Amino acid sequence: MDGNGLAAPPILEETFYALSRKQYTYKVSLTNEGLHLTKNGDDGTEKTDLIHIRDIIGCKCMRNSGKSDHCACRPAKGGIVRDATAETNECRVRVPFVEAGDCSAYLSVYAFVLKNVGTKNEKRDKMTVTLRFRNFSNYDENIRVAAKWKLAIKSLLQARCEDGTIVAPLDDHYLGNHLLVIVNPKSGVGKSREIFQRKIVPILNMADVDYDLHITCMQNDARNLMRTSNIYKWGRGVVVLGGDGLMFEVINGLMERSDWQRAFEYLTLAVIPGGSGNGMAKSISFETNEPYNPDPILISALNIVGGNRCPMDLVRVETLTQVVYSFLSIGWGFIADIDIESERIRMLGSPRFTIWSIARLIGLRSYPARLSYSKINDLETETRMNNYARCTSGDFQEVSDDEPGSIEFGLDPLQEFATRERVESFSSIISKHTAFMSVNDAPSFSSIPDVIEGSEVWVRGPLSKLPPLSDPVPSDWVVVEDEFVMIHASYLSHISEDVIIAPESKLNDGVIWLLVIKNGISRTTFLQFLLGLSSGNHLAVPNVEMIPVRAFRLEPLSQGSHLVVDGELLKHSPVQAEIMPGITNVYARQKFS
């Protein structure tokens, strides 16, 4: 519909016979909304189906190989068939019988449409519609017509936005169209390579997205790749296939670059769940109302090929010895202990968290600490101010190495990479794209540029607005000294696929959601809290506080608990954190009413 509520005028329109049922014709119209398929029966009735442009991921022009022996009716001008199969619920086109010298051109349009909308079985199913063009007596003329439709569809995909505005046609490289996929082969239950080749590659091919594949071979491999590589050749973005720890490496590797601000403005990040937690992937689908659970990998891959960028907050985390940047959460106490201590049963996958929770509930601990925070009293005003700050970019100016007042933290030299494994570069057997796969003792390609022994890596990023950890907190902060069972700061809704710890959290709301449980809670009440984490009902449990803050400081007053950032263990220390609103961008499906 246009702005006046009228039907959108067709960009292209043509009539086709249904190859499977000659008595039906289809008027196929391409508009700003998508592909309209109007079936005209021999009794004069009409029925129109819409494949919305937001559900289409790509299209391809093809020529019949002539190997099919399937016989269907052959229309005078063109053909379309929508053959629904019970096994896949897929709208699929069969290639018709080809007579000698067939000059037809074909256009296949690929979409993933919502099924069972509004039910617990809501999911996305693949639909392929193929149009056969044979208006002319030679293939070259027919393929020009098919290519015209393809270009029009591609232009709509490039201009995909809520109001349906069309921009001038672009080529296939409208997003740089080159993607880096980083795969951790050991994440989760160790099936990341298989997931990529079997589930991700077909979707990238349907969307005509070129990619490079990097298989990590050791800890901090992805971090160093981001720090030292020419990232600007990956205009489509960087995708991690693994756990949340791999995204942590990517973000902090980018923050170690001298051009960190330009890097974050240029790159779009994405995640495909392959780990035990997968909190970021679930949070993105939760905010955009996508059916995650039936097929998490599919939903995450569709975010990438959809091409919609969404700003996401990061949090600057400072301890006595280091600074890191976090995208998920900071944990101390019960949940942090489970995250780290359950590593010994990682081979079980996500059930390891449940098993260890039961064990730790029996021996429930508490720890003394001083917690200070800057509370947000008006969430609506705070979000509006953060959105304005993102537009003006006033807070995130790049810091030169010699700028007065700038702070950089030197880290230990990464000496473990001096004797790293080398990898072979070769072409994937499934695609034509470059692949970097780990191969022992292969002499031809080094996966990570050499780090000179004794050199230092500097953490950069936005300037902190907080006082040093050695100084008192500002006078308007709330300070609480007590015994705590747990303190958990989150800035995404989910910290794992089945734990919705901050239901009101948004990707870019500029809020740290601070969950606080003090000592004195009974095991029965705490069990209610744990059971409510899967639905968000844990916030209704007595003795559970959720506090929206801009920043906080945690000073443990004893040893014992673990300090965990995005699932990564940090050295036990006082810690302070502050929100950095909308500093990075991620792929997330456009929300429509």
Secondary structure by P-SEA (a helix, b strand, c coil): ccccccccccccccccccccccccccccccccccbbbbbbcccbbbbbbbcccccccbbbbbbbccccccccccccccccccccccccccccccccccccccbbbbbbbbbccccccccccbbbbbbbbbbbbcccccaaaaaaaaaaaaaaaaaaaaaccccccccccccccccccbbbbbbcccccccaaaaaaacccaaaaaaacccbbbbbbcccaaaaaaaacccccccccbbbbcccaaaaaaaaaaaaaccaaaaaaacbbbbbccccccaaaaaaaaaaacccccccaaaaaaaaaaabbbbbbbbbbbbcccbbbbbcccccccaaaaaacccccccccccaaaaaaaaaaaabbbbbbbbbbbbccccaaaaaaaaaaaaaacccccccccccccbbbbbccccccccbbbbbbbbbbcccccbbbbbbcccccccccccccccbbbbbbccccccccccccccccbbbbbccccbbbbbccccccccccccccccccccccbbbbbcccccaaaaaaaaaacccccccccccbbbbbcccbbbbbccccbbbbcccccccccbbbbbbbcccbbbbbccccc
